[in-house]
Amino acid sequence: MKTSVIFQSEVDAVDFPIIKAILEKFKAYGTKVIKEKPYDFYDDLSLEERAKIEKSIAEAERGMLIDNEEVMQKMKTKVYC
């Protein structure tokens, strides 16, 4: 009769060789190691938000930037007028 045990743990990738050696020592064959995808904030963005970011990056690469002083001047104009 076989006994199945489910063990779930989060470990750093650098620890995988050590864990693999331990599992082999205890003859834990058939073990699955599931590597999770690192969190990426882009996954939470809508298509519109992604498009805006990509557009901004492209504009910055073409040198279409505004100076901080120019932004502050526009803000002062909006606030005080």
C-alpha positions in Angstrom: 0.0 0.0 0.0 1.4 3.4 -1.0 1.1 6.5 1.1 1.0 9.9 -0.5 2.1 13.0 1.3 1.7 16.5 0.0 4.2 19.0 1.3 4.0 22.6 0.2 6.6 25.1 0.9 8.1 28.3 -0.5 11.9 28.3 -0.9 14.5 30.4 -2.6 15.7 29.2 -5.9 19.3 28.9 -4.5 17.9 26.2 -2.1 16.6 23.9 -4.9 19.8 21.8 -5.2 19.8 21.2 -1.5 16.2 20.2 -1.4 16.6 18.0 -4.4 19.5 16.1 -2.7 17.3 15.6 0.4 14.4 14.3 -1.6 16.7 11.9 -3.4 18.2 10.7 -0.1 14.8 9.8 1.2 13.8 8.3 -2.2 11.0 10.8 -2.7 10.6 10.0 -6.4 7.9 11.6 -8.4 8.2 14.9 -6.6 7.1 17.9 -8.5 8.8 21.2 -8.1 6.6 24.1 -9.3 8.4 27.3 -9.9 6.1 30.3 -9.7 6.4 33.2 -12.0 7.7 36.3 -10.2 5.1 39.1 -9.6 4.9 41.6 -12.5 2.8 44.6 -12.0 2.1 44.7 -15.7 -0.2 41.7 -15.2 -2.6 43.9 -13.2 -2.8 46.7 -15.8 -5.5 47.1 -18.3 -4.8 47.2 -22.0 -5.3 51.0 -22.0 -2.9 51.5 -19.1 -0.2 49.4 -20.9 -0.7 51.3 -24.1 -0.2 54.6 -22.2 3.0 53.4 -20.6 4.3 52.1 -24.0 3.5 55.4 -25.6 5.3 57.3 -22.8 8.4 55.1 -23.2 8.4 55.6 -26.9 8.1 59.4 -26.5 10.9 59.5 -24.0 13.1 57.5 -26.3 12.4 60.1 -29.0 13.3 62.9 -26.6 9.8 64.2 -26.2 10.2 65.1 -22.5 9.2 68.1 -20.5 11.4 69.7 -18.0 10.3 69.6 -14.3 10.2 73.4 -14.2 7.8 73.5 -17.1 5.5 71.0 -15.3 5.6 73.0 -12.1 4.9 76.3 -14.0 1.8 74.6 -15.6 0.6 73.4 -12.2 1.0 76.9 -10.7 -1.0 78.4 -13.6 -3.8 75.9 -13.0 -3.9 76.3 -9.3 -3.6 80.1 -9.1 -5.8 81.1 -12.0 
